[in-house]
Amino acid sequence: MMGNSARRSLAIGTLVMFSLMVMFNGYGYGQSAVTPLTRAQDLLSQGKYDEAVSVIQGYINETKDKTDRKPDLAAAWYLLAKIYYEVGDDEKCDAALLAVYMAHPGFDQTEPNFGLRERVTKVKAALQAEAQRKQEEQKRAEALKRAEEQRRAEEQKKQEELKKSEVTQKVEDLKKAEEAARTEAKRILEEAQRLEKERKAFEEQLQPKDAAQSAKQKTTGQNPPAAENKIQGNQKYSESVRKAMEAFAEKKKRLETETAQNRAAVSRLAEEPASVIIAMVPIPGKSYAIGKYEVTQGNWRAVMGNNPSAFPKGNHYPVENVSWNDAQEFIRKLNGQTGKSYRLPTVAEWETACRAGTTDERYGYYIDAVAWYKDNSEGSTHPVGQKQPNDYGLYDTLGNVWEWCQDFYGPSGSARVVRGGSWFSMAQYVRSGFLRFYEPDFRCNHLGFRLALDN
């Protein structure tokens, strides 16, 4: 029997002979050409395996980017695979064979069997399995992409339907307002006509009915009883009008003062940059604080780097068009940046803060003084802090945007509570005790939030 040494020598001799055949007959070199592969053969014949591998690898680096030399590159890799096979490095042998078929997939069709046929089959199977895995991975990626596109399309459709609903509501409101204005104008006209008739009747009654009555009036200087009663009634009416005008003037003066203060606040807030700083107000007798203002677009932009608002007007406007889930993501990032533990308030915490120690539905006598709502918002949000604060110093807890709370509510078991009403709400909904609820992924241009923080 032939020993291992003899078998190895025979294999190397066969390998050298085959490689020379490949180089001289198969891939375009002349018979007298001295190439890196012939040099590698010389080194192999001298038993210098490491030097031979170095020469072949250098040749591979020179040839790998030349598309017209793919057969040469495959031959070099195949020679390297046989060297690794001879020295017993199975892992490198398989890697080299894989490179053969990456460079020239049909290389083995005329290749004789020098002990590598099983390895060739194994590597080709691995190559096919990898190609199949990549194909399946691509299919999964495409399926995920289609699902995401469908989700975005459904979200866009939902937003468009919501906007359409809001536009329809606005049109209906404008029609109602127009009809109310016409009714009021008609009433004023009828009232003016009635007063004109009374004035004429009053003047006629003041006229003397005969000469005797006229003479009596001149002699006594007195008016007839009916006329006297009319004069007294007219005086009382004039006094009531005067008082009403004085009250109106006082209210107008107060509103003008508040408007000037609000404009000054807007100018101040407009100059403030986007900031992660959230002003908090401790609630008396409680272990938590509540945001002085609703979270603004400036706060959101500083933390999240974007602005989802449907009314992107500036850093001092409340952020809106955010879901309960969006608010949670904002809080997670804000806490990571500040090292604090901000959260959404519970329903009970929110209502306690909003009422500010009172039992009234609103903390101000006039709703226009404390809240932006449907009748005064002009169809949009407004900068935070323009209206009067409650007794705890909190602004816009009523109106401007609905505010998400932490609590669950509703038949679905997953919906979350919102409080306070918004710029789009009618007056009866803008009060401390009223609530609504939405699913946690719902977004709308009248949904925002305010933060809480434990002391």
URLIN-V360770 format. One record per residue. N is the residue number from 1. RES is the residue in one small letter. SS is DSSP state (a for helix, b for strand, c for the rest). Layout:
n={N & N}
res={RES & RES}
ss={SS & SS}
This chain:
n={1 & 2 & 3 & 4 & 5 & 6 & 7 & 8 & 9 & 10 & 11 & 12 & 13 & 14 & 15 & 16 & 17 & 18 & 19 & 20 & 21 & 22 & 23 & 24 & 25 & 26 & 27 & 28 & 29 & 30 & 31 & 32 & 33 & 34 & 35 & 36 & 37 & 38 & 39 & 40 & 41 & 42 & 43 & 44 & 45 & 46 & 47 & 48 & 49 & 50 & 51 & 52 & 53 & 54 & 55 & 56 & 57 & 58 & 59 & 60 & 61 & 62 & 63 & 64 & 65 & 66 & 67 & 68 & 69 & 70 & 71 & 72 & 73 & 74 & 75 & 76 & 77 & 78 & 79 & 80 & 81 & 82 & 83 & 84 & 85 & 86 & 87 & 88 & 89 & 90 & 91 & 92 & 93 & 94 & 95 & 96 & 97 & 98 & 99 & 100 & 101 & 102 & 103 & 104 & 105 & 106 & 107 & 108 & 109 & 110 & 111 & 112 & 113 & 114 & 115 & 116 & 117 & 118 & 119 & 120 & 121 & 122 & 123 & 124 & 125 & 126 & 127 & 128 & 129 & 130 & 131 & 132 & 133 & 134 & 135 & 136 & 137 & 138 & 139 & 140 & 141 & 142 & 143 & 144 & 145 & 146 & 147 & 148 & 149 & 150 & 151 & 152 & 153 & 154 & 155 & 156 & 157 & 158 & 159 & 160 & 161 & 162 & 163 & 164 & 165 & 166 & 167 & 168 & 169 & 170 & 171 & 172 & 173 & 174 & 175 & 176 & 177 & 178 & 179 & 180 & 181 & 182 & 183 & 184 & 185 & 186 & 187 & 188 & 189 & 190 & 191 & 192 & 193 & 194 & 195 & 196 & 197 & 198 & 199 & 200 & 201 & 202 & 203 & 204 & 205 & 206 & 207 & 208 & 209 & 210 & 211 & 212 & 213 & 214 & 215 & 216 & 217 & 218 & 219 & 220 & 221 & 222 & 223 & 224 & 225 & 226 & 227 & 228 & 229 & 230 & 231 & 232 & 233 & 234 & 235 & 236 & 237 & 238 & 239 & 240 & 241 & 242 & 243 & 244 & 245 & 246 & 247 & 248 & 249 & 250 & 251 & 252 & 253 & 254 & 255 & 256 & 257 & 258 & 259 & 260 & 261 & 262 & 263 & 264 & 265 & 266 & 267 & 268 & 269 & 270 & 271 & 272 & 273 & 274 & 275 & 276 & 277 & 278 & 279 & 280 & 281 & 282 & 283 & 284 & 285 & 286 & 287 & 288 & 289 & 290 & 291 & 292 & 293 & 294 & 295 & 296 & 297 & 298 & 299 & 300 & 301 & 302 & 303 & 304 & 305 & 306 & 307 & 308 & 309 & 310 & 311 & 312 & 313 & 314 & 315 & 316 & 317 & 318 & 319 & 320 & 321 & 322 & 323 & 324 & 325 & 326 & 327 & 328 & 329 & 330 & 331 & 332 & 333 & 334 & 335 & 336 & 337 & 338 & 339 & 340 & 341 & 342 & 343 & 344 & 345 & 346 & 347 & 348 & 349 & 350 & 351 & 352 & 353 & 354 & 355 & 356 & 357 & 358 & 359 & 360 & 361 & 362 & 363 & 364 & 365 & 366 & 367 & 368 & 369 & 370 & 371 & 372 & 373 & 374 & 375 & 376 & 377 & 378 & 379 & 380 & 381 & 382 & 383 & 384 & 385 & 386 & 387 & 388 & 389 & 390 & 391 & 392 & 393 & 394 & 395 & 396 & 397 & 398 & 399 & 400 & 401 & 402 & 403 & 404 & 405 & 406 & 407 & 408 & 409 & 410 & 411 & 412 & 413 & 414 & 415 & 416 & 417 & 418 & 419 & 420 & 421 & 422 & 423 & 424 & 425 & 426 & 427 & 428 & 429 & 430 & 431 & 432 & 433 & 434 & 435 & 436 & 437 & 438 & 439 & 440 & 441 & 442 & 443 & 444 & 445 & 446 & 447 & 448 & 449 & 450 & 451 & 452 & 453 & 454 & 455}
res={m & m & g & n & s & a & r & r & s & l & a & i & g & t & l & v & m & f & s & l & m & v & m & f & n & g & y & g & y & g & q & s & a & v & t & p & l & t & r & a & q & d & l & l & s & q & g & k & y & d & e & a & v & s & v & i & q & g & y & i & n & e & t & k & d & k & t & d & r & k & p & d & l & a & a & a & w & y & l & l & a & k & i & y & y & e & v & g & d & d & e & k & c & d & a & a & l & l & a & v & y & m & a & h & p & g & f & d & q & t & e & p & n & f & g & l & r & e & r & v & t & k & v & k & a & a & l & q & a & e & a & q & r & k & q & e & e & q & k & r & a & e & a & l & k & r & a & e & e & q & r & r & a & e & e & q & k & k & q & e & e & l & k & k & s & e & v & t & q & k & v & e & d & l & k & k & a & e & e & a & a & r & t & e & a & k & r & i & l & e & e & a & q & r & l & e & k & e & r & k & a & f & e & e & q & l & q & p & k & d & a & a & q & s & a & k & q & k & t & t & g & q & n & p & p & a & a & e & n & k & i & q & g & n & q & k & y & s & e & s & v & r & k & a & m & e & a & f & a & e & k & k & k & r & l & e & t & e & t & a & q & n & r & a & a & v & s & r & l & a & e & e & p & a & s & v & i & i & a & m & v & p & i & p & g & k & s & y & a & i & g & k & y & e & v & t & q & g & n & w & r & a & v & m & g & n & n & p & s & a & f & p & k & g & n & h & y & p & v & e & n & v & s & w & n & d & a & q & e & f & i & r & k & l & n & g & q & t & g & k & s & y & r & l & p & t & v & a & e & w & e & t & a & c & r & a & g & t & t & d & e & r & y & g & y & y & i & d & a & v & a & w & y & k & d & n & s & e & g & s & t & h & p & v & g & q & k & q & p & n & d & y & g & l & y & d & t & l & g & n & v & w & e & w & c & q & d & f & y & g & p & s & g & s & a & r & v & v & r & g & g & s & w & f & s & m & a & q & y & v & r & s & g & f & l & r & f & y & e & p & d & f & r & c & n & h & l & g & f & r & l & a & l & d & n}
ss={c & c & c & a & a & a & a & a & a & a & a & a & a & a & a & a & a & a & a & a & a & a & a & a & a & a & c & c & c & c & c & c & c & c & c & a & a & a & a & a & a & a & a & a & a & c & c & c & a & a & a & a & a & a & a & a & a & a & a & a & a & a & a & c & c & c & a & a & a & a & a & a & a & a & a & a & a & a & a & a & a & a & a & a & a & a & a & c & c & a & a & a & a & a & a & a & a & a & a & a & a & a & a & c & c & c & a & a & a & a & c & c & c & c & c & c & a & a & a & a & a & a & a & a & a & a & a & a & a & a & a & a & a & a & a & a & a & a & a & a & a & a & a & a & a & a & a & a & a & a & a & a & a & a & a & a & a & a & a & a & a & a & a & a & a & a & a & a & a & a & a & a & a & a & a & a & a & a & a & a & a & a & a & a & a & a & a & a & a & a & a & a & a & a & a & a & a & a & a & a & a & a & a & a & a & a & c & c & c & c & a & a & a & a & a & a & a & a & a & a & c & c & c & c & a & a & a & a & a & a & a & a & a & a & a & a & a & a & a & a & a & a & a & a & a & a & a & a & a & a & a & a & a & a & a & a & a & a & a & a & a & a & a & a & a & a & a & a & a & a & c & c & c & c & c & c & c & c & c & b & b & b & c & c & c & c & c & b & b & b & b & c & c & c & c & b & a & a & a & a & a & a & a & a & c & c & c & c & c & c & c & c & c & c & c & c & b & b & c & c & c & c & c & a & a & a & a & a & a & a & a & a & a & a & a & a & a & a & c & c & c & c & b & b & c & c & a & a & a & a & a & a & a & a & a & c & c & c & c & c & c & c & c & c & c & c & a & a & a & a & c & c & c & c & c & c & c & c & c & c & c & c & b & c & c & c & c & c & c & c & c & c & c & c & c & c & c & c & c & c & c & b & b & b & b & b & b & b & c & c & c & c & c & c & c & b & b & b & b & c & c & c & c & c & c & c & a & a & a & c & c & c & c & c & b & b & b & b & c & c & c & c & c & c & c & c & b & b & b & c & b & b & b & b & c}
